Amino acid sequence: MSLPMPPDNPAHLLILDAACDAPACRSALAALPLRSLSALLAGLTPAPLERLPDEALDTPAERALARAAGLAGDDGRLPWAAAAAMAAGLPPTQDWAFLTPCHLEVGMNQVRLTDPATLALPADEAEALMASMAPYLAEDGIVVERWQDGRWLAHGAPFAGLATASPERVLDEDNLNAWLPASPLLRRLQNEMQMLLYTHPVNDAREARRQVTVNALWISGCGSWPATPPRPSAVQVVDALRSTARQGDWASWSATWQQIDQTHCAALLQRLRAGEPVALTLCGPQGSRRFDGQPRGALARWLASWRKPQPVQLLEGL
């Protein structure tokens, strides 16, 4: 993912799931020979660690991406759906939201959200589901415009000023009730959609094929496009560590980190050594840290080479 970049903006690399507090992750990171990353960190100045509270609706990655996109908003109120509507040529000044078809696993003492990506919902099934749900949504002033990237783009007054959490934010949560929108209307509507989906022909067919069924809608990304257009900066997002970090597969995570170090980090280091201003942001599940650098003289580069900070030391708290 990249955004238009004014000529005075630095090259900016944003790496997701770069570290976490899990002991196995820290051990894996300490043993990794990340030469390009170590050289980058020696030549860049770290900003203070930005660690979000446990109850935050946004993820550190969402906050970092919002800054790059020039988007502003309180916790849970970053207008991602409006940004997607803008990119799709739809009127972004309305109150937009993402409606993500998903599957809730209901246990004795917990309700968990299955990763929506595992549904692999094709467009024809999505259209059939929405044909059934649209009349109910319309009764509450919600209009669905487009199926995009495994979710629907919708707009309506019920989304105005609504704070929400993305599916990504709640994947590891056991009690989803605390993460649902604080809107009685939308909670009622979500319950109605669950009942409608329970006996839907699409789900009957998916169940017969032993596929995960769609039994809920997740609402997120609410807001409208700001009156003053944001000024985005270019950022290259690397999310190759995401799947292995979520699975706790630290051996595969380490191998992927080495590939990122030899490619993306090496390219950014080359640009720094060529005299270009660069930036690096590293995100974890709880925090993020940005590192900035400007071209420096030979003496400053020599002094930096002696301090060689270890990645594990600078990534504590992510």
C-alpha positions, 0 to 999 in steps of 0.5 A, spaced: 500 500 500 502 506 498 499 513 498 501 520 493 507 523 496 510 530 496 517 531 494 519 533 500 517 527 504 522 521 506 522 514 504 517 511 509 517 503 511 512 501 515 513 493 518 507 490 521 508 485 527 515 486 527 515 484 535 511 483 541 512 481 548 511 474 548 518 471 551 518 466 545 518 472 540 523 476 544 528 470 544 527 469 536 528 476 535 534 476 539 537 471 535 536 474 528 542 476 524 538 482 522 544 486 519 540 491 515 535 493 520 541 494 525 545 498 521 538 502 520 537 503 527 544 505 528 543 511 523 536 513 525 533 517 531 527 513 535 521 517 537 518 515 543 514 508 544 507 509 542 503 504 546 496 504 546 492 502 552 489 495 552 482 497 551 484 502 545 479 500 539 484 502 534 491 498 533 498 501 533 498 499 525 491 503 524 494 509 528 501 509 524 497 508 517 492 514 519 498 518 520 501 516 513 494 517 510 493 524 513 487 522 517 485 524 524 480 521 529 479 519 536 480 512 538 475 508 534 473 514 529 478 513 524 474 514 517 477 508 513 470 506 510 470 514 507 477 513 505 475 507 501 469 510 498 473 516 496 478 511 492 472 508 489 469 514 486 463 514 491 461 521 495 465 520 501 462 526 505 456 521 507 457 517 514 460 511 511 462 504 514 465 497 513 460 491 514 464 485 514 461 478 513 464 474 519 463 468 523 462 468 531 464 462 535 460 461 541 462 457 546 460 456 554 463 462 556 466 466 550 464 469 543 470 469 539 471 472 532 473 467 526 478 471 522 473 473 516 479 472 511 478 464 512 471 465 509 473 466 502 466 469 500 465 469 493 462 475 490 456 471 488 455 469 495 456 476 498 450 478 493 445 473 495 446 474 502 446 482 501 439 481 497 436 478 503 439 483 508 438 490 504 431 491 506 432 490 513 438 495 513 434 500 509 429 500 514 434 503 519 437 508 513 443 504 511 444 503 504 449 498 501 453 501 495 459 496 494 462 489 495 470 491 496 475 487 499 471 482 502 466 487 506 461 491 504 461 499 503 455 502 506 453 509 508 447 512 513 446 516 519 446 510 524 454 511 523 455 518 524 460 519 530 460 511 531 466 509 535 468 502 532 474 496 532 476 493 526 475 485 525 483 485 526 483 488 533 478 483 536 480 477 533 484 474 540 478 477 544 474 472 548 468 477 550 466 481 544 460 484 547 465 490 550 467 491 543 460 492 539 458 499 537 455 503 543 448 503 539 442 500 541 439 500 534 445 497 531 446 492 536 438 490 534 440 490 527 446 485 528 441 481 532 436 481 526 442 479 521 444 473 525 437 470 525 436 472 518 443 468 516 442 462 521 437 459 515 440 462 509 440 458 503 448 460 502 449 458 509 446 451 507 450 450 501 457 452 505 455 447 511 454 442 506 461 443 503 464 444 510 465 451 509 465 456 515 458 459 515 456 467 515 453 468 521 454 475 523 456 482 520 461 486 523 461 494 523 467 498 523 471 504 520 465 509 521 466 516 519 465 521 513 471 524 509 474 531 513 472 537 510 479 539 509 482 534 505 488 530 508 495 531 506 498 523 505 505 521 505 508 515 501 509 509 506 510 502 504 507 497 508 510 490 509 505 485 512 508 479 511 510 477 518 502 477 520 500 470 519 506 467 522 505 472 528 498 470 529 499 463 529 505 463 534 510 460 529 516 464 531 521 459 526 517 461 520 516 468 523 524 469 523 525 466 516 520 472 514 524 477 518 530 475 515 527 476 508 525 483 509 531 485 512 535 483 506 530 486 501 526 492 504 530 494 510 537 493 505 533 498 500 531 503 505 539 503 508 541 504 501 537 510 500 539 513 507 547 512 505 545 515 498 543 521 502 536 521 502 531 522 508 528 516 510 523 513 516 522 507 519 516 505 523 515 498 526 509 496 529 507 490 534 500 488 537 500 493 543 505 499 540 509 502 535 515 506 534 518 511 528 525 512 527 527 518 522 534 519 519 537 525 515 543 525 511 549 525 516 557 527 515 562 521 515 564 523 523 557 522 525 556 515 521 562 513 524 560 514 531 553 511 530 557 505 527 560 504 534 553 504 538 549 498 534 543 498 538 540 491 538 533 490 535 530 487 541 532 493 545 529 498 541 522 494 540 521 493 547 513 494 548 511 493 541 
